Amino acid sequence: MKVFKFGGASVKDAEGVKNIVSVLQHTGFRDTLIVVSAMGKTTNALEQVVHSFFENKEQFPHDLQMVRENHHHIIGNLFDKENAEITQTIDAFFDGVLTYLNTTEAKEYSLVYDQVVSVGELVSTTIISHYMQHQEMENQWLDARECIKTDAYFRDANLHWSETEVAIQDAVAGKSTLISQGFIGSAPNGLTTTLGREGSDYSAAIFAYALDAESVTIWKDVPGVLNGDPRKFSDTVLLHQISYREAIELAFYGASVIHPKTLQPLQRKEIPLYVKSFENPDDPGTVVSKGKTLDPLVPCYIVKNDQTLLKLSSKDFSFIVEENISDIFALLHQYQMRVEIIQNSAISFSICIYNKYSKLEPLLEALKTKFKVEVDDGVSLYTIRHFDKPAINFIKSSVGEILLEQRTVNTAQFVVGKPV
């Protein structure tokens, strides 16, 4: 069994759906499990539905209707007039979301988020499965929530591996071509969970691990893994081969092509990961496997925006010691902050964090009871793997004020302030 994963950019419209079907016909789709994300910017649109539900309840039905109509448009361009059955099927998903939002008493944002945003993947895979059948490509639609078993940590759920493995193996046994969803799973209480933004890559790796897959291929709108985001850096270089360890390092620092959790299960069973272009499927792309750290060995540039830099110091100019640091990290865990970089001196402690769950204000209130706190919000974190002097000079000459700098043997990082 092979595992293919197609992201939202590959299925943003009817032409995109037709193209991935063409890719599957070209590469072969037998003995293949196909994991698909929500279409285009659907996840963003559904996030707006959730925001409206909490901030302006009169608005969310309209926001949801806009998402529904976009999918109706795609269906109309795929099926011409033979679309009554598929339209009815996807309308049932959207009606379910509308009913849920009109009746739920849930007040936890992340719980509601997962019940709503997950419909994007359910709808996209339903449309693609039907279109493949329409093209005489036999397949079976698989609800990932029946297979991906997690805890109830909504928006970033943790996997229950043993239960998931058994469920996947039972669901796939005896089948050839399956279409399933990335990003989503289910908690023990039956509620839908999600695996974190961009979690569809991780879903593909989970399926591959459970099935002892031959390989995983992530189909992107880029030729493979580049040494920098081409939207932010010019003259980027295609990386032909990356070791598992190096890919994990790049993902940890924020490389957007591969999800941070994707590599661990593949490495454990030495399942190769290919990153290829759905626009040019015959091109070799990038392979992540055992072997050279990086080929070619060039500096790799990663940028994370919308970060927050905190500088903490003791109120009485005493040392920042283990007890203080323990208190700081307890609060960071309590308020669900992702720690990107830390640096300390005798009387200060600087930390760059990502405020994913919008809990910065209560965190600052808690910190200010024990420390003096300086805040730089909206900063960017630049990371260079395998840096050299020209790479350092390039960053320093092309970004704003550097607020914090840190280097190890292979990695240089810079926290950069907002442009003036």
C-alpha positions as CSV (number, residue, x, y, z in Angstrom):
1,M,0.0,0.0,0.0
2,K,1.2,3.5,-0.9
3,V,-0.1,6.7,0.8
4,F,-0.7,9.9,-1.2
5,K,-1.5,13.2,0.4
6,F,-3.0,16.1,-1.5
7,G,-3.2,19.5,0.2
8,G,-5.8,22.3,-0.2
9,A,-3.9,24.0,-3.0
10,S,-4.2,21.0,-5.1
11,V,-8.0,20.8,-4.8
12,K,-8.9,24.5,-4.6
13,D,-11.3,24.3,-7.6
14,A,-12.8,22.0,-10.1
15,E,-9.7,22.2,-12.3
16,G,-7.6,21.2,-9.3
17,V,-9.8,18.1,-8.7
18,K,-9.5,17.1,-12.3
19,N,-5.7,17.5,-12.2
20,I,-5.3,15.2,-9.2
21,V,-7.4,12.6,-10.9
22,S,-5.1,13.0,-13.9
23,V,-2.1,12.5,-11.6
24,L,-3.6,9.4,-10.1
25,Q,-4.4,8.0,-13.5
26,H,-0.8,8.7,-14.5
27,T,1.0,7.3,-11.4
28,G,-1.5,4.5,-10.7
29,F,-4.0,4.4,-7.9
30,R,-4.4,0.8,-7.0
31,D,-3.3,-0.2,-3.5
32,T,-3.2,3.4,-2.6
33,L,-4.7,5.3,0.3
34,I,-5.3,8.9,-0.6
35,V,-5.4,11.6,2.1
36,V,-6.9,14.9,1.1
37,S,-7.2,18.3,2.9
38,A,-10.0,20.8,2.7
39,M,-10.4,22.6,-0.6
40,G,-8.4,25.8,-1.1
41,K,-9.0,28.3,1.7
42,T,-12.0,26.4,3.2
43,T,-10.3,26.0,6.6
44,N,-9.8,29.7,6.9
45,A,-13.4,30.3,5.9
46,L,-14.7,27.8,8.5
47,E,-12.5,29.4,11.1
48,Q,-14.4,32.6,10.3
49,V,-17.6,30.7,11.0
50,V,-16.4,29.7,14.4
51,H,-15.2,33.3,15.1
52,S,-18.7,34.6,14.1
53,F,-20.4,32.0,16.3
54,F,-18.6,33.4,19.4
55,E,-18.5,37.1,18.4
56,N,-21.6,37.7,16.3
57,K,-24.2,34.9,16.2
58,E,-26.3,36.6,13.5
59,Q,-23.3,36.4,11.1
60,F,-22.3,32.7,11.3
61,P,-25.1,31.3,9.2
62,H,-24.2,33.6,6.3
63,D,-20.5,32.7,6.6
64,L,-21.3,29.0,6.5
65,Q,-23.6,29.5,3.5
66,M,-20.7,31.1,1.6
67,V,-18.6,28.0,2.2
68,R,-21.5,25.8,1.1
69,E,-22.0,27.8,-2.1
70,N,-18.4,27.6,-3.0
71,H,-18.5,23.8,-2.9
72,H,-21.8,23.8,-4.9
73,H,-19.9,25.8,-7.5
74,I,-17.1,23.3,-7.7
75,I,-19.6,20.4,-7.9
76,G,-21.4,22.2,-10.8
77,N,-18.1,22.5,-12.7
78,L,-17.3,18.8,-12.1
79,F,-20.5,17.0,-12.7
80,D,-22.5,19.2,-15.1
81,K,-26.1,18.2,-14.4
82,E,-25.5,14.8,-12.8
83,N,-24.9,16.3,-9.3
84,A,-28.1,15.8,-7.3
85,E,-26.7,12.9,-5.2
86,I,-23.4,14.5,-4.4
87,T,-25.0,17.9,-3.7
88,Q,-27.4,16.3,-1.3
89,T,-24.6,14.4,0.5
90,I,-22.4,17.5,1.1
91,D,-25.5,19.6,2.1
92,A,-26.1,17.0,4.8
93,F,-22.6,17.8,6.2
94,F,-23.2,21.6,6.2
95,D,-26.7,21.1,7.7
96,G,-25.2,19.1,10.4
97,V,-22.8,22.0,11.3
98,L,-25.7,24.5,11.2
99,T,-27.8,22.3,13.5
100,Y,-24.8,21.8,15.9
101,L,-24.1,25.6,16.1
102,N,-27.8,26.4,16.7
103,T,-28.2,23.8,19.5
104,T,-24.8,23.5,21.2
105,E,-24.3,24.8,24.7
106,A,-20.5,24.4,24.4
107,K,-18.5,27.4,25.4
108,E,-15.0,26.1,24.8
109,Y,-13.7,27.7,21.6
110,S,-11.4,24.8,20.7
111,L,-14.1,22.2,21.1
112,V,-16.5,24.1,18.8
113,Y,-13.6,24.8,16.4
114,D,-13.0,21.1,15.8
115,Q,-16.7,20.2,15.3
116,V,-17.0,23.0,12.6
117,V,-13.7,23.2,10.8
118,S,-13.4,19.4,10.3
119,V,-16.3,19.5,7.8
120,G,-13.9,20.9,5.2
121,E,-12.1,17.6,4.9
122,L,-15.2,15.6,5.0
123,V,-16.7,17.6,2.1
124,S,-13.6,17.7,-0.1
125,T,-13.0,13.9,0.1
126,T,-16.7,13.2,-0.6
127,I,-16.6,15.3,-3.7
128,I,-13.3,13.7,-4.9
129,S,-14.5,10.2,-4.2
130,H,-17.6,10.8,-6.2
131,Y,-15.7,12.4,-9.1
132,M,-13.3,9.4,-9.2
133,Q,-16.3,7.1,-9.4
134,H,-17.7,9.4,-12.2
135,Q,-14.4,8.8,-14.0
136,E,-14.7,5.0,-13.6
137,M,-12.0,4.9,-10.9
138,E,-13.3,2.6,-8.2
139,N,-12.6,3.7,-4.7
140,Q,-14.0,3.7,-1.2
141,W,-14.5,6.7,1.0
142,L,-13.1,6.2,4.5
143,D,-14.1,8.4,7.5
144,A,-10.8,9.1,9.3
145,R,-12.7,9.7,12.5
146,E,-13.4,5.9,12.6
147,C,-9.6,5.3,12.4
148,I,-7.6,8.2,14.0
149,K,-8.2,7.8,17.7
150,T,-7.1,10.7,19.9
151,D,-7.5,12.3,23.3
152,A,-9.8,15.2,23.8
153,Y,-7.2,18.0,23.5
154,F,-9.1,19.9,20.9
155,R,-7.2,21.7,18.0
156,D,-4.0,19.8,18.7
157,A,-5.1,16.3,19.7
158,N,-2.7,13.6,20.8
159,L,-2.9,10.2,19.1
160,H,-3.8,6.9,20.8
161,W,-1.4,4.8,18.7
162,S,-2.4,1.2,19.5
163,E,-6.1,1.8,19.1
164,T,-5.5,3.8,15.9
165,E,-3.3,1.1,14.4
166,V,-5.9,-1.6,14.9
167,A,-8.7,0.6,13.6
168,I,-6.8,1.5,10.4
169,Q,-5.8,-2.1,9.7
170,D,-9.4,-3.3,10.1
171,A,-10.8,-0.5,7.9
172,V,-8.3,-1.0,5.0
173,A,-8.1,-4.8,5.0
174,G,-9.0,-6.2,1.6
175,K,-9.5,-2.8,-0.1
176,S,-7.5,-1.3,-3.0
177,T,-8.2,2.5,-3.4
178,L,-9.4,4.5,-0.5
179,I,-10.0,8.3,0.0
180,S,-9.8,9.6,3.5
181,Q,-9.3,12.9,5.3
182,G,-6.3,14.5,6.8
183,F,-6.3,16.6,9.9
184,I,-9.2,15.0,11.8
185,G,-9.8,12.2,14.3
186,S,-12.1,11.5,17.2
187,A,-12.0,11.6,21.0
188,P,-13.1,8.7,23.2
189,N,-16.5,10.5,23.7
190,G,-17.1,10.5,20.0
191,L,-16.5,14.2,19.4
192,T,-14.4,15.2,16.4
193,T,-10.8,16.3,17.1
194,T,-8.1,17.9,14.9
195,L,-4.4,17.3,14.8
196,G,-3.2,20.9,14.5
197,R,-3.1,23.3,11.6
198,E,-1.6,21.6,8.5
199,G,-2.0,18.3,10.2
200,S,-2.9,16.4,7.0
201,D,0.7,15.4,6.5
202,Y,0.7,13.8,9.9
203,S,-2.5,11.9,9.1
204,A,-0.8,10.5,6.0
205,A,2.2,9.4,8.2
206,I,-0.2,7.8,10.7
207,F,-1.9,5.7,8.0
208,A,1.4,4.8,6.5
209,Y,2.8,3.6,9.8
210,A,-0.2,1.5,10.6
211,L,-0.2,-0.1,7.1
212,D,3.6,-0.6,6.8
213,A,3.3,1.4,3.7
214,E,5.8,1.3,0.8
215,S,6.1,5.1,0.8
216,V,4.3,8.4,1.4
217,T,4.1,11.0,-1.3
218,I,3.0,14.6,-0.4
219,W,1.8,16.4,-3.6
220,K,2.5,20.1,-3.4
221,D,2.4,23.2,-5.7
222,V,6.2,23.4,-5.4
223,P,8.8,21.1,-7.0
224,G,9.8,19.6,-3.7
225,V,11.4,20.8,-0.5
226,L,13.3,24.1,-1.1
227,N,15.9,25.7,1.1
228,G,13.5,28.6,1.7
229,D,10.0,29.7,1.1
230,P,10.0,31.1,-2.5
231,R,7.4,33.7,-1.5
232,K,9.9,35.1,1.0
233,F,13.3,34.3,-0.5
234,S,14.6,34.6,-4.1
235,D,16.9,32.1,-5.8
236,T,15.8,29.1,-3.7
237,V,17.4,25.7,-4.3
238,L,15.6,22.3,-4.5
239,L,16.8,19.8,-1.9
240,H,17.1,16.4,-3.6
241,Q,17.5,14.4,-0.5
242,I,17.1,15.0,3.2
243,S,17.8,12.6,6.1
244,Y,14.9,11.9,8.5
245,R,16.8,13.7,11.3
246,E,17.5,16.8,9.3
247,A,13.9,16.9,8.1
248,I,12.7,16.7,11.7
249,E,15.0,19.6,12.6
250,L,13.7,21.7,9.7
251,A,10.1,20.9,10.6
252,F,10.7,21.8,14.3
253,Y,12.1,25.2,13.3
254,G,9.0,25.8,11.2
255,A,9.7,24.6,7.6
256,S,6.2,24.7,6.1
257,V,6.6,21.9,3.6
258,I,6.6,19.1,6.1
259,H,4.4,19.0,9.3
260,P,6.5,18.7,12.5
261,K,4.9,15.4,13.6
262,T,5.0,13.7,10.2
263,L,8.6,12.4,10.3
264,Q,8.7,10.4,13.6
265,P,6.4,7.5,12.6
266,L,8.0,7.3,9.1
267,Q,11.5,7.2,10.6
268,R,10.6,4.4,13.0
269,K,9.7,2.1,10.1
270,E,12.1,3.7,7.6
271,I,9.2,4.5,5.2
272,P,10.5,7.0,2.6
273,L,8.7,10.3,2.2
274,Y,8.5,12.0,-1.3
275,V,7.6,15.6,-1.8
276,K,6.6,16.1,-5.4
277,S,4.8,18.6,-7.6
278,F,1.2,17.9,-8.6
279,E,1.8,20.2,-11.6
280,N,4.8,18.1,-12.9
281,P,4.3,14.6,-11.4
282,D,7.2,13.1,-13.4
283,D,9.8,15.4,-11.8
284,P,11.9,13.7,-9.1
285,G,11.0,16.1,-6.2
286,T,12.6,15.5,-2.8
287,V,13.0,12.3,-0.9
288,V,13.3,12.1,2.9
289,S,15.0,8.9,3.9
290,K,18.1,7.4,5.4
291,G,21.3,8.8,3.9
292,K,23.0,12.1,3.4
293,T,22.0,14.9,5.8
294,L,21.2,17.2,3.0
295,D,21.8,17.1,-0.7
296,P,22.9,19.7,-1.7
297,L,24.4,21.0,1.5
298,V,23.2,24.6,1.5
299,P,21.9,27.1,4.1
300,C,18.2,26.6,4.7
301,Y,16.0,29.6,5.7
302,I,12.9,29.5,7.8
303,V,10.7,32.4,8.9
304,K,7.9,32.3,11.6
305,N,5.8,35.5,11.8
306,D,3.4,36.7,14.5
307,Q,5.6,35.7,17.4
308,T,5.9,37.4,20.8
309,L,9.2,38.2,22.6
310,L,9.1,38.4,26.4
311,K,11.9,39.7,28.5
312,L,11.5,38.8,32.2
313,S,13.6,40.1,35.0
314,S,13.3,39.8,38.8
315,K,11.7,42.8,40.6
316,D,14.5,42.9,43.2
317,F,17.5,42.3,40.8
318,S,18.0,38.9,42.2
319,F,19.3,36.1,39.9
320,I,16.9,34.2,37.6
321,V,17.5,30.7,38.9
322,E,16.0,27.2,38.5
323,E,13.0,27.9,40.8
324,N,12.0,31.0,38.7
325,I,12.5,29.2,35.4
326,S,10.3,26.4,36.7
327,D,7.5,28.9,37.6
328,I,7.8,30.5,34.1
329,F,7.5,27.2,32.2
330,A,4.6,26.1,34.4
331,L,2.7,29.3,33.3
332,L,3.7,28.8,29.7
333,H,2.2,25.3,29.8
334,Q,-0.9,26.5,31.6
335,Y,-1.6,29.1,29.0
336,Q,-0.7,26.8,26.1
337,M,2.2,28.8,24.6
338,R,4.6,27.2,22.2
339,V,8.2,28.1,23.1
340,E,10.3,28.9,20.1
341,I,13.6,30.1,21.6
342,I,14.9,31.0,25.1
343,Q,17.9,33.0,26.3
344,N,18.9,33.9,29.9
345,S,21.4,36.0,31.7
346,A,22.0,36.4,35.5
347,I,19.0,38.7,36.0
348,S,16.9,38.3,32.9
349,F,15.1,35.6,30.9
350,S,14.1,36.2,27.3
351,I,11.7,33.9,25.5
352,C,10.1,33.9,22.1
353,I,6.6,32.3,22.1
354,Y,3.7,31.7,19.7
355,N,0.3,32.8,21.0
356,K,-1.7,30.1,19.2
357,Y,-4.6,30.0,21.6
358,S,-4.9,33.8,22.2
359,K,-4.1,33.6,25.8
360,L,-1.3,36.2,26.0
361,E,-3.1,38.7,28.2
362,P,-3.8,36.3,31.1
363,L,-0.3,34.9,30.8
364,L,1.2,38.4,31.1
365,E,-1.0,39.2,34.1
366,A,0.3,36.0,35.8
367,L,3.9,36.7,35.0
368,K,3.7,40.3,36.2
369,T,2.9,39.1,39.7
370,K,6.4,37.8,40.0
371,F,8.5,39.5,37.3
372,K,9.1,42.7,35.5
373,V,7.9,42.0,31.9
374,E,8.8,43.7,28.6
375,V,6.7,42.6,25.6
376,D,7.5,42.9,21.9
377,D,4.5,41.5,20.0
378,G,4.3,40.7,16.3
379,V,8.0,39.9,15.9
380,S,9.4,37.4,13.5
381,L,11.8,34.5,14.1
382,Y,14.4,33.8,11.4
383,T,16.2,30.5,11.5
384,I,19.2,29.4,9.3
385,R,20.2,25.8,9.3
386,H,23.7,25.1,8.1
387,F,24.5,28.8,8.1
388,D,27.6,30.3,6.7
389,K,28.9,33.9,6.8
390,P,27.2,35.0,3.6
391,A,23.9,33.6,5.0
392,I,24.3,35.5,8.2
393,N,25.2,38.7,6.4
394,F,22.2,38.3,4.1
395,I,19.7,38.1,7.0
396,K,21.3,40.9,8.9
397,S,21.2,43.2,5.8
398,S,17.7,42.4,4.8
399,V,15.5,42.3,7.9
400,G,14.6,44.8,10.6
401,E,16.0,45.4,14.0
402,I,17.4,42.2,15.6
403,L,16.1,41.9,19.1
404,L,17.7,38.6,20.0
405,E,20.4,36.4,18.4
406,Q,21.4,32.9,19.2
407,R,23.7,30.4,17.5
408,T,24.6,26.7,17.8
409,V,27.0,24.7,15.7
410,N,24.5,24.2,12.8
411,T,21.7,26.7,13.5
412,A,21.5,30.5,13.8
413,Q,18.3,32.2,15.0
414,F,17.3,35.9,15.0
415,V,14.2,37.5,16.6
416,V,13.4,40.5,14.4
417,G,11.2,43.4,15.4
418,K,8.3,44.7,13.4
419,P,9.2,47.0,10.5
420,V,9.1,50.6,11.5
